[in-house]
């Protein structure tokens, strides 16, 4: 479960330090639990999301797989033009049901990010295993709940999921809110990832194809791209600053899967070398995506 730092911040700090001393921090991230950070993330494989919520500015850690799935859930919601709160509810639900892992099984015939069940009419197991399909079905079901916008996050999620533990979703609201703020483009440079030291999954033209395929899958034709002259990569048009940061954060979140080595937008750039956003000469008209050669 997520270790949320509230009044027991000192305890969380000691636990994390102990993990570091034991060399277990990488394994801690690999446990697929988001972790609220009491200090900056060491340069190990994983992602950090930092944004403001109702209680201030928070940072949370996810592994690269969790981060990619969170970005897909948000992207589907954005292109469907759902309210921001719907994305928070969806992220909180997936955190509870699967810890943002696209699971191949679960309780009875449950499958995927939201642990939807073919026997309950959510679709075939193969369909539900597609994060885009699963996210779309969740948003469609939520939209049918009368007055869901006025409900607490856990109540709205429960109306869709009908869980045996109806209050279980509420504990994820803080993390889901920070994730949504970042992925909705409400904060600049809010998603940073340190990628594994292994060779990239794809390189060169194959990596460019992966970026374009992922964009088509998550954004369904709403992201316009063009070739980047003299560079192995693509440009993604940014209609405005918010849209640009939505796409920039999504690209960083998907970087490990798509062979991305650099993302630049609006005076900042992220790279696999630094693992964080730094000042650059990047323009605000498009998101520049460079892949491994």
N, C-alpha and C positions, 0 to 999 in steps of 0.2 A: 504494500500500500504506500501511498505517498507520505513521506515524512514532512509534515507541515510545521513550519517554525512559528510558534506562537509564544506563549509564556515560557515554554520549555526550550528556548533557543539555545541556552548553554548546553543542555543535554544533547540536542541534535548536533551541535558543534563538536562535542567530545566524541560522539559516535562516529561522525564522519572522519575526524582526525584519526581515530583508532583504525578505521578502514584504510586510510591512506598509509599509515605506518605499517600495516600488515600487507600492503600492496594489493588491497582488495577493492579499490575504488572502481577499477574497470569492471570487475565482476559485479560490483554493486549496480553499475549502470546496466550491465547485461541482464540483470534480474528483471528488466522490463518495468520497473516501478519508477514513476516520475519522482524526483527528489527536490524539495525546495532548498535552495543553496544559501548557506550562511556566509559564503565568501566566493570569489570567482572560481570557476571550474578549472582544474588543472588541464594541461594540454593532453588529454586522452580522448579516445574515440567517444563521441556523444554530442548532443546539441543542448544549447541553453536558449531559453526564451525569456526575454525581459520586457516587461511592459507595466503600465499602471493599471490598478484596479481601485475599487472603492476604499481600500485600506492603505493605499500608497503604491510604491513601485516594488514589484516582486520579480524574482527570478526562479525558474524551474528547469530541471534537467530531465531530458528524455534521451533514449538511445536513437540512433539514426532511423531505425525501422519505425519506431513510435512516431517520430517527427514527420516522416514521410506520410504515414497514414493520417495524422492530424491535419496535415496540409491538404490532403485529398478531401477529407470530410469538409473542411472549410471551403475549398474551391468549388465543390459541388453546391454548397449552400449559396455561395456568392453568385454563381452563374444562374441559379434558380431564383435569385433575388429574394431569399427568405429574410426575415428580420434577424438582426444580429443575435438576439436572444435565442433564436432557433439553433444557431451554430454553437452557442454555449451549451444548450441542452444536449445537442448531438455529441459534442466532445465529452461532456460529463458522463453521458450514457456509455460511450465507447471505452472511456477510462475504467468505469466500473465493470462492464461486461467482459472486456477482453484485455484491459490495460493497453489499449491501442495496438493490439496484435491481431492480424488477420488469421484467426484460429481455424484449423481444419475440422474441429469438433468441439464438444462441450457437453453440457447437461442434455441428456436425451439426444435429440437430433439438431441441437443448436449449432450454428456455423457462423464464422466471420467476426467482423469488428463489433457488431451489435448483438451477436449470438441469436440471430433470427432463426426461426424454425420452419423448414419446408412444410411440416405437418400443420402449421398454423397459417398457411397461405402466403408466406413471405416470398415464395419463389422456390426454384430448385436449389439444391445444395451448390451446384456450379454457379448459378446466378448470384446467390448470396455471398459466395466467395470472392466476387468482384467488389472491391471497396466502393466503386462509383455506383454500382447498382444498389448495394446495401445502404449507402448514404442517401440515395434518392428515395428509396422505399421508406427510410426513417423519416425524412422530411415530409414526404407525402402523408404518412400516418399522423405525424404531429399536427399538420395543417388541418386535419379533420377533427381535432380535439377542440371543442367549443371553449373559448376563453382561455386557451393555454397560455397566452401571453401574460396573464395576470397571476398565474400559478407560480409557486416556487419551482426552482429547477428540478428538484426531486419529484415533485408532484406532476409536472409536465412529462418528465421522462417515464414515470410510472404509468401514466395514462396510455403510453405507447407500448411499454415493455411488459406490464402486468407481472412484475417480479414478486417473488415471495418475500423480498426484503425492500419494501417501498421507500424507505428512508435512505437506502444505501447510496443513492446518487448524489445526495446533498454534499457529502464530504469532498466531492470533486469540483464544487462550484468555483473555488478560488483559482485552481489550476486551469480549469476550462475557460474562465474569464480572461486570464492572462494570455492563454493560447489564442483565443478568439481576437483579443485586442491586436495582437501582433499579426495574425494571419489575415485580419480584415484591413490591414494597412493603417491602423490607428497609431502606430509607433514606428519610428525610423530605425533601421538597423537592429531590429528586435530579435531576429532569429540568427544565431551563429552556430556553426557545426564544426567540430574537429572530426575529420574522416579517418577511417582505419588506415594504417600504414601499408596495407596490402596494395598490390597493383589494382588500378581502376577496373571495374567490371567491364567497361567498354572504353574505347578511345577513338579519336579521329572521326571519320565520317559516320561510323557506327554510333558513336556517342551523340553526334548531332541528330541522327535519326531517332535515337532514344529520347532526346529532349523534345523533339517535335511530336513524337508519338504520345509521350506523357502529357504534353500540353493539350493535344487533341482529345485525349481521354478525360482529363480532369476539367478542362475548360470548354470542351465541346464547341469549338469554332469561335469562341469569344475572345481568343488571344491571337492577334495578328503578328506574324513573324516575317522576317526577311533575312537574307544572308548578310554576314558581316564581312565587308571587303578586307582582304589581307589577314583575316583571322579565322581560326577554326572555331566557329561558333555561330550564334544567331542573335538578331535583335528582336526584342518583343516590344511592340508599341505600347506606350503608356499614355492613355487619354488624359490622365491627371496624376498628381502626386500620390494620392491614395491608391489608385489602381496600380501605379508603378511599384509601390511597396508591397502590395498584395502579391504581385507576380515575382518580385525580387525575393521575398521571403519564401514563397512557394518553391522557387528554383533552388535556393540554398537547402531547403528541407528535403528536396528530391535529389540533391547533388550526388550522393553516394551511389544511387541506383542508375544515374544517367551519365556518369563520367564527367561531371562539371568540375572545373578547377577554379573558375573565377566568375563572380557576378558583380556588376557595377551599375549604379543608378544614383542620380541626384547628388553628386559630390561625395559619394562613398563607394567603397568596394570591399567585397568579401573574397577571400581566396583560401585554398586548401593549405597554402603555406603559413598564413597567419592564423586561420581559424576564426577570425573576427572581422568586424567592419572597421575600415580605416578611411581616412580622407583620401579623395582622389579627384581627378578632373572629369569624372563621369557626368554626362548630361542628364536632364530630366525628361527628355522626350521619349526615351526608350530604355528598357533594361537590356544591358549587354551581357550575354552569356558566352563564356569561353569554355571549351572542353579540353580534355587531355589530348595531346597530339599523338 
